Amino acid sequence: MSSPERNQIIRKFYKNLFGVTSGREIVTAVAARAENRPVWTAGMFWAEEQSLQPSSARIVRTVHTALSSTARPIALGPPAPPTAGPEKPRPFYPCLSVVRGEERSPLPAGRPVLFPPGSGIDILLKYQKGETTDFELLKHQLSDPDIKDAQIINWLHEFRASVVYLTKDLEQLVSILLKLPWLRRSREVVEEYLGFLGNLVSAQTVHLRPCLRMIVSQFVPPRITVREDDVDISDSDDDDENLSENFNTCHRALQTVARYVPSTPQFLMPILVENFPFINKSERTLECYVHNLLRVTVYLPSLRLQILELIIEKLLKLDVSTPQQEIEDAEETANSSGSEEKSPEEGLFDMEEDEERRGNTIVSSSSERMAHPLAERLDILMTILFSYIKDVCHVDDKLDINKTKDLYRDLVSVFDKLILPTHASCHVQYFMFYICSFKLALAEAFLDHLWKKLHDPNNPSVIRQTAGSYIGSFLARAKFIPVVTVKACLDLLVNWLHKYIDNQDTGANAYCDVALHGPFYSTCQTVFYTLIFRHKQLLDGNLRKGLSYLQSLNFERIVMCQLNPLKICIPSVVNLFAAITRKYQLVFCYTIIERNNRQFIPVVRSGTGGDLVQTCTNPLDSFFPFDPYILKRSKKTIDPFYQFWEELSAEDLENLKKPIKRGTSEDEDDDFLKGETPQNDGEVGIAPNSL
């Protein structure tokens, strides 16, 4: 049939159907009346892929060329290549089922609907009539692990042309198609499969979730079975050289689906949560999955906050499951026994610049591995998170302030929801420390955010106390915070303390009770801790001016008040604060410390069997969230911005040796808080896990 004859038949058909003849009128009529719209959608998407101007006439011509030259209801893409041999005449099939949204519509008498023998449509129509023989053979062929690339391409081409028939009743067949090993096939198979996915989800959105599950399942290395001692062991294939390329293809597939179905993000997020690997899976499995989750945020930014929440929630579980003391014990044991593994660990993603790189693989020495298995996983994932923060905030190695602000808002939201209510996390909270190091304005905004949490009486007491701990630890440990900011924060905190004393010191509650005055004691400890770390900088340059500033803070009134903060704060903090304030004659604390020791009465409770057991009843139990970071790889990101503890002078150490002190402090390693809280006759004190 010649082209003019074909066009004449098409126009005559639509004239009988809609009463229109021009290309634009045909498109308008189809778009207005059709219950099922894949004809118009197909033309639009195919025109876009071919970089064609999607005009009405061109779309109509493209779609109907496919309709009239094949025996398929519609081909969403370019026409199939011609087959070898003499061309056989094919009957014209105008695809009423697509135009009207019906499964099959009768054509005028004398023009029967014909399908090529053995085609996908023929098999599906037979199955609908109850003839299942060919359908079962089709499923068997598609399930064959030895299926050839050419067979996959042919069947995918058939099903791309018949997606209108792949309804929910055929979800078993769709499930088999989604299990095809398409990722590790030729480029032709990959491209055909991506086209099939686009057609399927645009015509049959009922299959959207299975398609998304299939794509997300490829976010981790494939499972392989290794036989050891007659036992089959399933493990991830970490040596797959095409892993990175396969991940790229998966993200292309996900982008294709999201382009055709705008509601993809709301269906995708539950699947991402459901497929997150268990924390005991291999390091490589967790690494790949987290990396791919973060890649999703690049082209689906509406999911970034939820994905960051998911990742940080999992990191928190790892963090609280690996106390710092356990990590240090494991490292000490590994170093003493010399049992560290000597084989290099292969990573996949962006880590540190000074590591040897081979393509997308990171080769790290055995000395960089953590001896504790969960700490090793946490170290790898924290490195990925830090790299992501850096990549998002920097464009061409320059800070993009707008992108940084957007990411900061998301991270603060995650911090409030997950980090702030979590006690005794050691490492995960450093994502806030790291992003604040990019610009002073971010650090000041973070301090202001914590200050609002601290002094707001509507917040739970435990949240207010934790916010105070974060302020003190951040001011003490962040190198990038200048002295002027430290002074501004001290002024704010100390003024609040004096106002609190004004309101409470003469009232009925003017006595030492951490349950009543928890935020007050937390703020006192924050001020003491900050002074210990920053007193040299506060006094540097002009000693007279610096001393005048410290005297203006009136520490004596805070220490001598009826609420007695020295009795509640951590003994090691109290000891060093007392030594420093005595040296500079700001306040003499040792008399109060000695009196607190004499007045202390241990609190007991009934134990099992009625025995009396001594207990610590101090609910403040504060901690310093930015204590030294000990994960080896990710530590390299934090160290340049981190203020380590400097050893005290001989005079300060001499002061600490006085017998009236409440506890001892060790200057081992970098931290004056290193070691355990001393036990002084059942004394109640604040004992963070980092002491």
C-alpha positions as CSV (number, residue, x, y, z in Angstrom):
1,M,0.0,0.0,0.0
2,S,1.4,3.4,-1.0
3,S,1.8,6.2,1.5
4,P,-1.0,8.4,-0.1
5,E,-3.4,5.5,-0.1
6,R,-2.6,4.7,3.6
7,N,-3.0,8.4,4.6
8,Q,-6.3,8.5,2.7
9,I,-7.5,5.4,4.6
10,I,-6.4,6.9,7.9
11,R,-8.3,10.2,7.2
12,K,-11.4,8.3,6.1
13,F,-11.3,6.2,9.2
14,Y,-11.1,9.2,11.5
15,K,-13.7,11.0,9.5
16,N,-16.1,8.2,10.1
17,L,-15.1,8.0,13.7
18,F,-14.9,11.6,14.7
19,G,-16.1,13.6,11.8
20,V,-12.7,15.3,11.3
21,T,-9.9,15.0,8.7
22,S,-7.0,17.4,9.4
23,G,-4.1,16.2,11.6
24,R,-4.7,18.8,14.3
25,E,-8.4,18.0,14.5
26,I,-7.6,14.3,14.7
27,V,-5.3,14.9,17.7
28,T,-7.8,17.2,19.4
29,A,-10.5,14.6,19.0
30,V,-8.4,11.7,20.3
31,A,-7.2,13.7,23.3
32,A,-10.7,14.9,24.1
33,R,-12.6,11.6,23.7
34,A,-10.3,8.7,24.3
35,E,-10.6,7.0,27.7
36,N,-7.1,5.6,27.3
37,R,-4.5,8.1,26.1
38,P,-1.3,6.1,25.1
39,V,-1.6,7.1,21.4
40,W,-1.1,10.8,22.1
41,T,1.4,10.1,24.9
42,A,3.4,7.7,22.8
43,G,3.8,10.2,20.0
44,M,4.9,12.9,22.4
45,F,7.5,10.8,24.1
46,W,8.8,9.3,20.9
47,A,9.1,12.8,19.3
48,E,11.0,14.1,22.4
49,E,13.4,11.1,22.3
50,Q,14.1,11.8,18.7
51,S,14.6,15.5,19.3
52,L,11.7,16.2,17.0
53,Q,9.3,19.1,17.3
54,P,6.2,17.4,18.7
55,S,3.8,19.1,16.3
56,S,0.3,17.6,15.9
57,A,0.8,16.6,12.3
58,R,4.1,14.9,12.9
59,I,2.8,13.0,15.9
60,V,-0.2,11.7,14.0
61,R,2.0,10.7,11.1
62,T,4.5,8.9,13.4
63,V,1.9,7.0,15.3
64,H,-0.2,5.9,12.3
65,T,2.9,4.9,10.4
66,A,3.5,2.4,13.2
67,L,-0.2,1.4,13.3
68,S,-0.5,0.8,9.5
69,S,2.9,-0.9,9.0
70,T,2.6,-3.6,11.7
71,A,0.0,-5.9,13.1
72,R,0.4,-4.5,16.6
73,P,-2.0,-2.2,18.5
74,I,0.7,0.5,18.9
75,A,4.5,0.7,18.9
76,L,5.8,3.3,21.4
77,G,9.0,4.1,19.6
78,P,10.6,4.0,16.2
79,P,9.3,1.3,13.8
80,A,10.9,-2.1,14.0
81,P,13.8,-2.8,11.5
82,P,12.7,-4.6,8.4
83,T,13.1,-8.4,8.4
84,A,15.0,-10.3,5.8
85,G,13.1,-11.9,2.9
86,P,10.3,-10.8,0.7
87,E,7.9,-8.4,2.2
88,K,4.5,-9.9,2.9
89,P,1.3,-7.9,2.7
90,R,0.0,-7.0,6.1
91,P,-3.6,-6.1,7.0
92,F,-4.4,-2.6,8.1
93,Y,-5.3,-2.5,11.8
94,P,-6.3,1.0,13.1
95,C,-6.1,0.2,16.8
96,L,-9.5,1.0,18.0
97,S,-8.7,-0.7,21.3
98,V,-6.1,2.1,22.0
99,V,-8.2,5.0,20.7
100,R,-11.4,4.1,22.6
101,G,-9.8,2.5,25.7
102,E,-11.5,-0.9,25.0
103,E,-9.8,-4.3,25.0
104,R,-11.1,-5.1,21.5
105,S,-13.5,-3.2,19.3
106,P,-15.2,-4.7,16.3
107,L,-14.2,-3.4,13.0
108,P,-16.6,-2.9,10.1
109,A,-17.7,-6.1,8.4
110,G,-15.3,-7.4,5.9
111,R,-12.1,-6.1,7.7
112,P,-11.2,-8.7,10.4
113,V,-8.4,-8.2,13.0
114,L,-5.4,-10.3,12.2
115,F,-2.3,-10.9,14.3
116,P,1.0,-12.5,13.2
117,P,1.2,-16.1,14.3
118,G,3.1,-16.5,17.6
119,S,3.2,-12.7,18.3
120,G,2.9,-11.4,21.9
121,I,-0.6,-10.1,21.2
122,D,-1.7,-13.4,19.7
123,I,-0.5,-15.3,22.8
124,L,-2.1,-12.8,25.2
125,L,-5.5,-12.9,23.3
126,K,-5.4,-16.7,23.4
127,Y,-4.7,-16.6,27.1
128,Q,-7.7,-14.4,27.6
129,K,-9.8,-17.0,25.8
130,G,-8.5,-19.7,28.1
131,E,-5.9,-21.2,25.8
132,T,-2.8,-21.3,28.0
133,T,-0.4,-23.6,26.2
134,D,1.4,-20.9,24.3
135,F,1.3,-18.6,27.4
136,E,3.0,-21.3,29.5
137,L,5.7,-21.8,26.8
138,L,6.3,-18.0,26.7
139,K,6.8,-17.9,30.5
140,H,9.1,-20.9,30.4
141,Q,11.2,-19.2,27.6
142,L,11.4,-15.9,29.5
143,S,12.4,-17.7,32.7
144,D,15.2,-19.6,31.1
145,P,18.5,-18.5,32.6
146,D,20.2,-19.2,29.2
147,I,17.9,-17.0,27.2
148,K,19.8,-15.2,24.4
149,D,20.0,-11.4,23.9
150,A,18.2,-11.6,20.6
151,Q,15.3,-13.5,22.2
152,I,15.0,-10.9,25.0
153,I,15.1,-8.0,22.4
154,N,12.4,-9.7,20.3
155,W,10.0,-10.3,23.2
156,L,10.6,-6.9,24.7
157,H,9.8,-5.4,21.3
158,E,6.6,-7.4,21.2
159,F,5.5,-6.4,24.7
160,R,6.4,-2.7,24.1
161,A,3.8,-2.9,21.3
162,S,1.2,-4.6,23.5
163,V,1.5,-2.9,26.9
164,V,-2.2,-2.1,26.7
165,Y,-2.9,-5.8,27.2
166,L,-0.6,-6.2,30.2
167,T,-3.3,-5.4,32.7
168,K,-3.3,-6.5,36.4
169,D,-4.6,-9.9,35.3
170,L,-1.2,-10.6,33.7
171,E,0.9,-9.5,36.6
172,Q,2.5,-12.9,36.7
173,L,3.9,-12.4,33.2
174,V,5.0,-8.8,34.1
175,S,6.7,-10.2,37.2
176,I,8.7,-12.6,35.0
177,L,9.6,-9.7,32.6
178,L,10.8,-7.7,35.6
179,K,13.1,-10.6,36.6
180,L,14.8,-10.7,33.3
181,P,18.6,-10.4,33.7
182,W,18.7,-7.2,31.6
183,L,21.4,-5.3,33.5
184,R,24.3,-7.6,32.6
185,R,23.4,-8.0,28.9
186,S,24.4,-6.1,25.8
187,R,23.7,-2.4,25.4
188,E,20.9,-3.2,22.9
189,V,19.1,-5.3,25.6
190,V,19.5,-2.5,28.1
191,E,18.1,0.2,25.8
192,E,15.2,-2.0,24.8
193,Y,14.4,-2.8,28.4
194,L,14.4,0.9,29.4
195,G,12.0,1.6,26.6
196,F,9.8,-1.3,27.8
197,L,9.8,0.1,31.3
198,G,8.7,3.5,30.1
199,N,5.9,2.1,28.0
200,L,4.7,-0.2,30.8
201,V,4.4,2.4,33.6
202,S,2.9,5.0,31.3
203,A,0.2,2.7,30.0
204,Q,-0.3,0.5,33.1
205,T,0.5,2.4,36.3
206,V,-0.8,-0.6,38.2
207,H,2.7,-2.1,37.7
208,L,4.5,1.0,39.0
209,R,5.4,-0.5,42.4
210,P,6.8,-3.8,41.0
211,C,8.9,-1.8,38.6
212,L,10.3,0.4,41.4
213,R,11.0,-2.7,43.5
214,M,12.9,-4.3,40.7
215,I,15.1,-1.2,40.2
216,V,15.8,-0.6,43.9
217,S,16.7,-4.3,44.3
218,Q,19.7,-3.5,42.0
219,F,21.1,-0.9,44.4
220,V,23.3,-3.5,46.1
221,P,25.8,-6.0,44.6
222,P,24.2,-9.1,43.2
223,R,24.1,-12.2,45.4
224,I,26.3,-15.1,44.4
225,T,26.4,-18.6,45.9
226,V,29.8,-19.9,47.0
227,R,30.2,-23.6,47.9
228,E,32.4,-24.3,50.9
229,D,32.7,-27.7,52.4
230,D,29.6,-29.0,50.7
231,V,27.6,-26.0,52.0
232,D,26.2,-23.3,49.8
233,I,26.9,-19.8,51.2
234,S,25.1,-16.8,49.7
235,D,27.1,-13.5,49.6
236,S,27.4,-10.3,47.7
237,D,29.5,-10.2,44.6
238,D,31.9,-7.5,45.6
239,D,34.2,-8.1,42.6
240,D,31.8,-7.2,39.9
241,E,33.8,-4.9,37.6
242,N,30.6,-3.5,36.0
243,L,29.0,-2.6,39.3
244,S,29.3,1.2,38.9
245,E,28.0,1.0,35.3
246,N,25.1,-1.1,36.4
247,F,24.2,1.5,39.1
248,N,24.3,4.2,36.5
249,T,21.8,2.2,34.4
250,C,19.5,1.7,37.4
251,H,19.4,5.4,37.9
252,R,18.6,5.9,34.3
253,A,15.7,3.5,34.6
254,L,14.4,5.2,37.7
255,Q,14.6,8.6,36.0
256,T,12.7,7.2,33.1
257,V,9.9,5.9,35.3
258,A,9.8,9.2,37.2
259,R,9.5,11.1,33.9
260,Y,6.5,9.1,32.8
261,V,4.8,8.9,36.2
262,P,5.0,12.2,38.2
263,S,3.8,10.5,41.4
264,T,6.8,8.2,41.5
265,P,8.4,9.7,44.6
266,Q,5.5,9.0,46.9
267,F,5.5,5.3,45.8
268,L,9.3,5.1,45.8
269,M,10.1,6.1,49.4
270,P,8.4,3.2,51.2
271,I,10.3,0.8,48.9
272,L,13.6,2.5,49.7
273,V,12.9,2.0,53.4
274,E,11.8,-1.6,53.0
275,N,14.9,-2.5,51.0
276,F,17.5,-0.9,53.3
277,P,20.0,-3.7,54.2
278,F,20.3,-5.0,57.7
279,I,23.3,-3.5,59.6
280,N,25.0,-6.9,59.8
281,K,25.2,-7.1,56.0
282,S,28.6,-6.7,54.4
283,E,30.3,-3.3,54.4
284,R,30.1,-3.2,50.6
285,T,26.3,-3.9,50.5
286,L,25.6,-1.0,53.0
287,E,28.1,1.2,51.2
288,C,26.5,0.7,47.8
289,Y,22.9,1.1,49.0
290,V,23.6,4.4,50.9
291,H,25.5,5.7,48.0
292,N,22.7,5.0,45.6
293,L,20.1,6.5,48.0
294,L,22.1,9.7,48.0
295,R,22.2,9.7,44.2
296,V,18.4,9.5,44.1
297,T,18.3,12.9,45.9
298,V,20.1,14.5,43.0
299,Y,17.3,14.0,40.5
300,L,14.4,13.6,42.9
301,P,15.1,16.5,45.3
302,S,11.6,16.2,46.9
303,L,12.8,13.0,48.6
304,R,16.1,14.4,50.0
305,L,14.8,15.1,53.5
306,Q,13.2,11.7,53.8
307,I,16.3,9.9,52.4
308,L,18.6,11.8,54.8
309,E,16.3,10.8,57.7
310,L,16.4,7.2,56.7
311,I,20.2,7.1,56.3
312,I,20.9,9.0,59.6
313,E,18.4,6.8,61.5
314,K,20.3,3.7,60.4
315,L,23.7,5.3,61.2
316,L,22.4,6.2,64.7
317,K,21.5,2.6,65.3
318,L,25.0,1.6,64.3
319,D,26.5,4.4,66.5
320,V,24.6,3.6,69.7
321,S,25.3,-0.1,69.2
322,T,29.0,0.5,69.3
323,P,30.0,2.5,72.4
324,Q,33.2,4.3,72.2
325,Q,34.8,2.2,74.9
326,E,34.1,-1.0,73.0
327,I,35.7,0.5,69.8
328,E,38.8,1.5,71.8
329,D,39.0,-1.9,73.5
330,A,38.8,-3.6,70.1
331,E,41.5,-1.4,68.6
332,E,43.7,-2.1,71.6
333,T,43.2,-5.8,71.3
334,A,43.9,-5.8,67.6
335,N,47.1,-3.7,68.0
336,S,48.4,-5.9,70.8
337,S,47.7,-9.2,69.0
338,G,48.8,-8.0,65.6
339,S,45.7,-9.7,64.1
340,E,44.6,-6.9,61.8
341,E,43.9,-8.1,58.3
342,K,46.6,-7.2,55.8
343,S,44.5,-7.5,52.7
344,P,43.3,-4.2,51.1
345,E,39.7,-3.2,51.3
346,E,38.1,-2.2,48.1
347,G,35.7,0.8,48.3
348,L,33.6,2.2,45.6
349,F,33.0,5.9,46.2
350,D,34.6,9.2,46.9
351,M,36.6,9.2,50.1
352,E,39.9,11.1,50.7
353,E,42.1,12.8,48.2
354,D,45.3,11.4,49.6
355,E,44.3,7.7,49.2
356,E,45.5,5.8,46.2
357,R,42.8,5.6,43.5
358,R,42.2,3.1,40.8
359,G,39.2,4.1,38.8
360,N,36.2,4.0,41.1
361,T,38.0,1.8,43.6
362,I,39.6,3.0,46.8
363,V,42.6,1.1,48.2
364,S,43.0,1.6,51.9
365,S,45.7,0.1,54.0
366,S,44.8,-2.3,56.8
367,S,45.7,0.4,59.3
368,E,42.6,2.3,58.2
369,R,40.3,-0.6,59.0
370,M,38.4,-0.5,62.3
371,A,38.8,-3.7,64.4
372,H,35.2,-3.5,65.6
373,P,33.0,-4.7,62.7
374,L,30.1,-2.3,63.3
375,A,32.5,0.6,63.7
376,E,34.0,-0.4,60.3
377,R,30.6,-0.1,58.7
378,L,29.8,3.2,60.5
379,D,33.2,4.6,59.4
380,I,32.5,3.8,55.7
381,L,29.0,5.2,55.8
382,M,30.1,8.4,57.6
383,T,32.7,8.9,55.0
384,I,30.1,8.7,52.2
385,L,27.8,11.1,54.1
386,F,30.6,13.7,54.5
387,S,31.5,13.4,50.8
388,Y,27.9,13.9,49.9
389,I,27.6,17.0,52.0
390,K,30.8,18.4,50.4
391,D,29.7,17.6,46.9
392,V,26.2,19.2,47.3
393,C,27.5,22.4,48.9
394,H,30.4,22.9,46.4
395,V,30.2,23.6,42.7
396,D,33.6,23.6,40.9
397,D,35.3,23.6,44.3
398,K,33.5,26.8,45.3
399,L,30.9,27.0,48.0
400,D,27.4,27.5,46.6
401,I,25.7,29.3,49.4
402,N,22.1,28.7,48.2
403,K,22.6,25.0,47.9
404,T,24.4,24.9,51.3
405,K,21.6,26.7,53.0
406,D,19.0,24.3,51.6
407,L,21.0,21.3,52.7
408,Y,21.6,22.9,56.1
409,R,17.9,23.3,56.6
410,D,17.3,19.6,55.8
411,L,20.1,18.5,58.1
412,V,18.9,20.7,61.0
413,S,15.4,19.2,60.6
414,V,17.0,15.7,60.8
415,F,19.1,16.8,63.8
416,D,16.0,17.9,65.7
417,K,14.0,14.8,64.9
418,L,16.6,12.1,65.4
419,I,19.9,13.3,66.9
420,L,18.8,15.7,69.7
421,P,16.5,13.1,71.4
422,T,19.2,10.3,71.2
423,H,21.5,9.9,74.1
424,A,25.1,8.8,73.9
425,S,25.7,8.9,70.2
426,C,29.4,9.4,69.5
427,H,29.9,10.1,65.8
428,V,26.7,10.6,63.7
429,Q,26.1,14.2,65.0
430,Y,29.3,15.3,63.3
431,F,27.4,15.9,60.1
432,M,26.3,19.2,61.7
433,F,29.8,20.0,62.8
434,Y,31.1,19.4,59.3
435,I,28.5,21.5,57.4
436,C,28.9,24.4,59.9
437,S,32.6,24.4,59.1
438,F,31.9,25.7,55.6
439,K,30.8,29.1,56.7
440,L,30.7,31.0,60.0
441,A,27.1,32.1,59.4
442,L,26.0,28.4,59.5
443,A,27.8,27.8,62.8
444,E,26.2,30.9,64.3
445,A,22.8,29.8,63.0
446,F,23.3,26.4,64.6
447,L,24.2,27.9,67.9
448,D,21.2,30.2,67.7
449,H,19.0,27.2,67.0
450,L,20.4,25.3,70.0
451,W,20.0,28.4,72.2
452,K,16.3,28.7,71.3
453,K,15.9,25.0,72.3
454,L,17.7,25.6,75.6
455,H,15.8,28.6,76.9
456,D,12.3,27.7,75.6
457,P,10.4,26.4,78.7
458,N,7.9,24.7,76.4
459,N,10.5,22.1,75.4
460,P,11.0,18.9,77.4
461,S,13.7,19.3,80.1
462,V,15.8,16.5,78.6
463,I,15.8,18.3,75.2
464,R,16.8,21.6,76.8
465,Q,19.7,19.9,78.7
466,T,20.9,18.1,75.6
467,A,20.8,21.4,73.7
468,G,23.0,22.9,76.4
469,S,25.5,20.1,76.1
470,Y,25.7,20.6,72.3
471,I,26.3,24.4,72.7
472,G,29.2,23.8,75.2
473,S,30.8,21.0,73.2
474,F,30.5,22.9,69.9
475,L,32.0,26.1,71.3
476,A,34.8,24.2,72.9
477,R,35.7,21.9,69.9
478,A,35.1,23.9,66.7
479,K,38.3,25.6,65.6
480,F,36.3,27.7,63.1
481,I,34.4,29.6,65.8
482,P,36.2,32.8,66.6
483,V,36.6,34.3,70.1
484,V,34.1,37.1,69.4
485,T,31.4,34.4,68.8
486,V,32.5,32.6,71.9
487,K,32.1,35.8,74.0
488,A,28.7,36.5,72.5
489,C,27.5,33.0,73.5
490,L,29.0,33.2,77.0
491,D,27.2,36.6,77.5
492,L,23.9,35.1,76.4
493,L,24.3,32.0,78.6
494,V,25.6,33.7,81.7
495,N,22.9,36.4,81.6
496,W,20.3,33.7,81.4
497,L,21.9,32.0,84.4
498,H,21.8,35.2,86.5
499,K,18.1,35.8,85.5
500,Y,17.3,32.2,86.5
501,I,19.0,32.8,89.9
502,D,17.1,36.0,90.4
503,N,13.8,34.1,89.9
504,Q,14.7,31.0,91.9
505,D,17.3,31.8,94.6
506,T,14.8,33.2,97.1
507,G,11.7,31.1,96.3
508,A,10.4,27.8,97.6
509,N,12.5,25.8,95.1
510,A,15.8,27.5,96.0
511,Y,17.6,24.2,96.7
512,C,19.8,21.8,94.8
513,D,17.5,19.5,92.8
514,V,18.4,18.5,89.2
515,A,14.9,17.3,88.5
516,L,13.6,20.9,89.1
517,H,16.5,22.8,87.6
518,G,18.0,20.5,85.0
519,P,18.3,23.2,82.2
520,F,20.1,25.5,84.7
521,Y,22.7,22.9,85.7
522,S,23.2,21.9,82.0
523,T,23.8,25.6,81.2
524,C,26.3,26.0,84.1
525,Q,28.2,23.0,82.8
526,T,28.2,24.4,79.3
527,V,29.7,27.7,80.6
528,F,32.3,25.9,82.7
529,Y,33.3,23.6,79.9
530,T,33.6,26.4,77.4
531,L,35.8,28.4,79.7
532,I,38.1,25.4,80.3
533,F,38.7,25.1,76.5
534,R,38.7,28.7,75.6
535,H,40.2,30.6,78.5
536,K,43.6,31.0,76.9
537,Q,42.0,32.6,73.8
538,L,39.8,34.8,75.9
539,L,42.9,36.1,77.7
540,D,45.2,36.2,74.7
541,G,46.5,39.5,73.5
542,N,45.4,41.8,76.3
543,L,45.5,40.0,79.7
544,R,44.0,43.0,81.6
545,K,41.1,43.3,79.2
546,G,40.5,39.6,79.1
547,L,40.5,39.3,83.0
548,S,38.1,42.3,83.1
549,Y,35.7,40.5,80.7
550,L,35.8,37.2,82.8
551,Q,35.2,39.1,86.0
552,S,32.2,40.8,84.4
553,L,30.6,37.4,84.0
554,N,30.4,37.2,87.9
555,F,31.1,33.5,88.2
556,E,31.1,33.9,92.0
557,R,27.4,34.5,92.2
558,I,26.7,31.5,90.0
559,V,28.9,29.2,92.1
560,M,27.7,30.5,95.5
561,C,23.9,30.5,94.7
562,Q,21.5,28.2,96.6
563,L,21.2,25.9,93.6
564,N,24.8,24.9,94.1
565,P,25.8,23.9,90.5
566,L,29.2,22.5,91.6
567,K,27.4,19.7,93.3
568,I,25.7,18.5,90.1
569,C,28.2,19.1,87.3
570,I,30.6,16.5,86.2
571,P,33.5,16.3,88.8
572,S,36.3,16.5,86.1
573,V,34.7,19.7,84.7
574,V,34.3,21.1,88.2
575,N,38.0,20.4,89.1
576,L,39.4,22.1,86.0
577,F,37.0,25.0,86.3
578,A,38.1,25.4,89.9
579,A,41.8,25.3,89.0
580,I,41.4,27.9,86.2
581,T,39.2,30.3,88.2
582,R,41.6,30.1,91.2
583,K,44.6,30.7,89.0
584,Y,43.1,33.9,87.6
585,Q,41.4,34.8,91.0
586,L,37.9,34.8,89.5
587,V,36.3,32.6,92.2
588,F,37.5,30.2,94.8
589,C,35.5,26.9,94.4
590,Y,37.3,24.5,96.7
591,T,35.5,25.4,99.9
592,I,32.2,24.6,98.2
593,I,33.5,21.4,96.7
594,E,34.7,20.3,100.2
595,R,31.4,21.1,101.7
596,N,29.5,19.2,99.0
597,N,31.6,16.1,99.7
598,R,30.9,16.3,103.5
599,Q,27.1,16.8,103.0
600,F,26.6,14.1,100.4
601,I,24.3,11.3,101.5
602,P,24.1,8.2,99.2
603,V,20.7,7.3,97.8
604,V,19.7,3.7,97.9
605,R,16.9,1.6,96.4
606,S,15.6,-1.9,97.0
607,G,17.3,-4.4,94.9
608,T,16.5,-8.0,94.0
609,G,15.7,-10.0,97.2
610,G,15.2,-6.8,99.3
611,D,18.9,-5.8,99.4
612,L,19.7,-2.2,99.4
613,V,21.7,-1.1,96.3
614,Q,23.4,2.2,95.9
615,T,22.2,4.1,92.8
616,C,22.9,7.3,90.9
617,T,19.8,9.3,90.9
618,N,21.1,12.3,88.8
619,P,18.8,12.4,85.7
620,L,21.0,15.1,84.1
621,D,23.5,12.4,83.0
622,S,24.9,14.8,80.4
623,F,27.4,14.1,77.8
624,F,29.7,16.0,75.4
625,P,28.5,15.2,71.9
626,F,31.6,16.5,70.2
627,D,34.1,14.5,72.2
628,P,37.1,13.1,70.1
629,Y,36.1,11.4,66.9
630,I,37.8,8.0,66.6
631,L,36.6,6.4,63.3
632,K,39.8,6.2,61.2
633,R,38.7,7.1,57.7
634,S,36.1,9.7,58.3
635,K,38.3,11.2,61.1
636,K,40.4,12.8,58.4
637,T,37.4,14.9,57.3
638,I,36.9,16.2,60.9
639,D,40.4,16.7,62.2
640,P,41.3,19.9,60.3
641,F,38.4,21.7,62.0
642,Y,38.7,20.1,65.5
643,Q,40.1,21.6,68.6
644,F,42.0,19.0,70.6
645,W,42.6,19.2,74.3
646,E,45.9,20.9,75.2
647,E,47.8,19.7,78.3
648,L,47.6,22.0,81.3
649,S,50.5,23.8,82.7
650,A,52.4,22.5,85.8
651,E,50.7,25.1,87.9
652,D,47.2,23.9,86.9
653,L,48.1,20.3,87.4
654,E,49.4,21.1,90.9
655,N,46.0,22.7,91.7
656,L,44.3,19.5,90.7
657,K,46.3,17.4,93.1
658,K,44.8,19.1,96.2
659,P,43.0,16.7,98.5
660,I,39.7,18.7,98.4
661,K,39.0,17.9,94.8
662,R,36.0,15.7,94.0
663,G,37.6,13.6,91.4
664,T,40.7,13.1,89.2
665,S,41.2,13.9,85.6
666,E,43.6,12.3,83.2
667,D,45.5,14.1,80.5
668,E,45.9,11.0,78.5
669,D,45.6,11.2,74.7
670,D,43.9,14.5,73.6
671,D,41.1,14.8,76.1
672,F,41.0,15.9,79.7
673,L,37.8,14.0,80.1
674,K,39.5,10.7,79.1
675,G,39.1,7.9,81.6
676,E,36.3,7.0,84.1
677,T,34.5,9.1,86.6
678,P,36.0,8.4,90.0
679,Q,33.9,6.8,92.7
680,N,34.0,9.0,95.8
681,D,32.0,7.3,98.5
682,G,28.9,6.9,96.4
683,E,29.0,10.5,95.2
684,V,26.3,11.5,92.7
685,G,27.8,13.0,89.6
686,I,27.2,13.3,85.9
687,A,29.1,10.5,84.1
688,P,29.1,10.6,80.3
689,N,30.3,7.6,78.5
690,S,33.2,9.6,77.2
691,L,34.7,10.2,80.7
